[in-house]
């Protein structure tokens, strides 16, 4: 989508979710980005996103994360990356085109182009809002997973169900009752003979992880325990349906890229602010016919696969072209 010689940095503090979104956008643009991870010290970390960049991490500082020739495009995400992105813009004399994914909290001037989820409030001429987040789960990767199944999953009976377990977050907390309820619903699903493929996150409560692992393995299913390659894409590709917890907008959005039914479990304990944003995405996806609430059983329905990443990349490419054609 952009000339292959276009240079690109991805600036984050290393969080997997932020980095994955940036990589998805960069790859959709046809770029080979360099990962630049910042780790500002106090008090600069406390002042982010409003404060200045940590002097130790200033652009051009030898040995720092922003050393070297400045890129044509810098894509950033995460609160601690906001000052670094602004510093790159200044150091380049405005030449570097800056992109920020999610609300930077400092306003539209934080970057040349900003993407936000549609349930966030930030809007403006340089802001694009979409229902799902950018990611790396492309139609091509899903098709490849279906064409050449992971041998660990290929013999599971159909319907195959991917279980994507998140956990406590800024928006949700899994209470003891939530854990009991979700475990019971998965046990009921297992009794139908579905082929279960499960993966948990580092945030998954131990009781939920162990309960689901026991159910899945007792029924001959697959539970990824961290051994071997991560089968996440393979699970999405082979799934006839997906059950996901609602705490991760990234995970739910990636599941919707399959075009298969996505059944969502919403923890009962929602925290103010972040919880409303997460719930906003679920409401929007339900309205689009992509998501339904999980009740311990499968549901059969169809919808066009949802993937906002190409739209986001296309908008960035157009904005970048306008930026380069504007006289300094």
N, C-alpha and C positions, 0 to 999 in steps of 0.2 A: 504493500500500500504506500510506503515511503521508500525513497531510494535506499538501497542497502548500505550505502556509505554514511547514512545519517547516524550520528553517534548519540547514544542514549545512556543516561544514568537512572538507576532506581534507588531512591533514597528513603530508607525506613530505619526504624530502630531494631529491625530483625524479626518483628512479630510475623509469624507464618501467614496469618490472614491478610495483613497489609501487603506483605511481599508478594503473595500469590495473586492478589488483585492487580498489582502493578505489572507483574510478569505477564498476566493474561492480556493486558492492554498492549504492552510492548510487542509481544509475539503477534498479536492481531495486526499491528502496524508493520510487521515484517522486519522488526529490529532485533539486534543481538545486544541486549543491554548489559551494562556493568552494574553489579550490586554494590552499593555504597551504604554501609550501615553505620549510623551515628549512635553515640552513647554519651550524651552530654553529662558533664559533672554538675553537682550542686555548685552555685545556685541556678545555673543556666537551665538545668532540667526542670527546676521548680517554676521557672518563668515561661517555659514553653506552654502554648504556642506563641505568646506575645513577645517574649523577650528576645534578646540578640542571640546569635549563635555562640556556642562555647568557643573562645579564642583558639583552643587547641584543635578545634575541628573546622576552622575557617578555610574557605577555598584557597588552594595554593599552599597551605601549610604542609611542609614536608612530613611525610609519615602519617598525615591525617586522612580521614575517610574521604575528603573532598580534594585531595591532591591530584595534580595532573591537568592536562588540557581540559577546559570546560566543554561540556557536551552541547550538541545541537538541541536536544530535548532532555529535560529532567522530569521524571515522574516520581511523585512522592506520596506517602500516606502515613498517617499517624501523627499524634500531637507533637512529638519530639522532632519530627522532620520538618515542621513548618519553618522555624528559623533558618535551618540549613538550606531549604529551597529558596527562601528570600535572599540569603547570602550569595548563592550561586547566581541568581538573577542580577544582583548588583555587581558582582565581580565580573560578569560577562559583558557589562555595559548594556544590558538589555538584550543581547544577542540570543542567549539561551531561552528557548520556549519552555515555560514551566507549566506542569500539570499537577493538580492535587486531586486525590481520590478521597471522597467523603468531606464533610463540612470541616474546614480548617479552624472554625470558631473565631477567626479574625476578620471575616468579611470576604467579599468577592475579590478584593485586591491582593489576596494571598498568592494568586497564581494567574497566569494568562488564561488557563482553562481549568474548570473545576467540575468534577462529576459528584453528584450526591444521589442517594436513594430517594425515590419519589416521596417517601413518607417524611423526609426532612424538609425544613422550611426554607432553606437558602435558595434563592432564585436570582437571576440576572442574565444579562446578555452573554456572559462568558460561562454560564452554568448550565449543565445538562443534567436532567433528572430522569432516571429510569426505575422501573419497578424492581428489577433484579440487579445484583452487583456484577461487576466484571469478574471473570475467572478464566481458568485454563482448560475447562472441560468443553472442548470443541466438538462439533458434530463429527469431525474426522476421527478424533480419538475415541469417541463412543462407537463409531462404525468399526474401527479397528478392533476394539475390545469384543465386539459381537462376532466379527469375522474369525478371530483367533482367540478363543476363550482361554482364560487362565486355567491351567489344569487343576488347580485347587478348587475351582468352582464349577467346572464344565459338567461334572456328573451329578450335580445337585438336581433334585426333582423340580419340576415346574408345577405351579408358578414359583419362580425365584423371587425372593423379597430381600432387598438391601435394608439393613437396620443401621441407621446412622445416629449414634448416641453422642450427644453433647453433654452439657452439665451446667453447673452454676456459672453465672455471668453477671455483668453489670445490670442486665435487664431482668434476669430470672434467677430464682433459687429453687432447687428441687427439694421439697419437703419430704419427710418420711412417708407421708401419704402418697405423694407423687410417685415415689420409687415403688411402693407397693402396687399402686394402680397401673403404672406402665409395665412392670414385670408381669402382673397378672394378664394384661392385655396381650403381651408377647407370648405368654404361655398358651393363651387361647388360640392365637394365630398358629403356633407350632402344632397344635393338636389337629389342624386341618391337613397336615402333610406338606405344607409349603416348604420349599428349600430356602432355609434362612442363611443369609450372609451378613455378618455383623462386624462393625468396627466401632471402637470407643475413642474418645478424646482424653487428653490429660485432665480435662475438667470433669469427666464423668465421675459421679460419686461411687466410691468403692462398692457399696451394697448393690447399686444398680449394675455396675460392670459385672460383678461376680454372679448376680442373679441371672442376667441375660446370658452370660457365658455358659452357665450350667444348663440352661434351657436349650440353647442352640446346639451345644455339643451332645446333649442327651438325645437329640432328634437327628443326629448325623449331619448337622449343618456346619458352617465355617465361621469361626470367630477369630479375627486377626488379633494376635497378642503381641505384635511388634516383631515377630520373627519373619525373615524373608522380606521380599519386596512388598511395599504397600499396595494392596489390591483395590484401592478406592475406585479408580477409574474402571477397572475390570468389573467391580460390583455394580457400578452404575450402568455400565454397558449391558450386562447380562440380566439386570433386574426387570421383572415384569411389573413390579411395583416397588415403591420406596416408602419406608417409614422413617421419619426424621423428627428429632426434637426441635422445637421452635426457637431455641435460644441462639442459634447461629443463622443469621441472614445469609451468609455465604453458603452454608451447607444446603439450606432449603433452595436457594437460587440455583445451585449446581444440580440438584436433583431435578429441578424443572427443565433443565436442558435436555433431559432424556426423552421428554414427551410421554413418559409413563406416569400412572397415577402416583401422586405424592400425598401421603397421609401423615399429618402433622400432630404430634403430641405437644400440648402446651402446658408447662408447669403452672400450678395454681398460684404460686407466689411470685408476683410481678413487682419489680422495683420501679419507683417513679422515674419518669424521663425516658431512659433507655428502653424500658419495657413497652412504653407506648409506641416507640418507633418500630420495635420488632413486631409488635402486634399490627401496626399499620401495614407492614409488608404482607403479613399473613392475610389480612382482610383484602388487600389488593389482589393477591394471587388467587384467593377464593373467588373473587369477582370475575377473574379471567378464566375460571374453570380449571386451573392447574392443581389446586390444593384443596383437600378436604380434611376434616378432623379425623384422627385415628380413634376407632372405637373397638379395637381388638379383632377386626376382620378386614379382609380385602374388599375393595370396591373397584369396579371396572368402569372406566370412562376414558375419553380421549380429548386431547387438546393439542394445538400446535406447540412443538418444543419451544421453550423460551430461552433466549440467550441475548442479553443486551451488549455483550462485548463487541461484536462487529459494529453496532451502531455507535458505541462510544468511540471506538477506534476511528471510524469514518469521520466523526465530528472533530476529533483531535487533528486528523490529517488535513481537513479543510481549514481549521483555525491556524495550524502551523503554516500552511501555504500562504494564507493572508498575512501572517506575521512576517514571513520572509519577503513578501512582495511590498511591504510598507517601508518607505525610506526611513533611515535612522534619523 
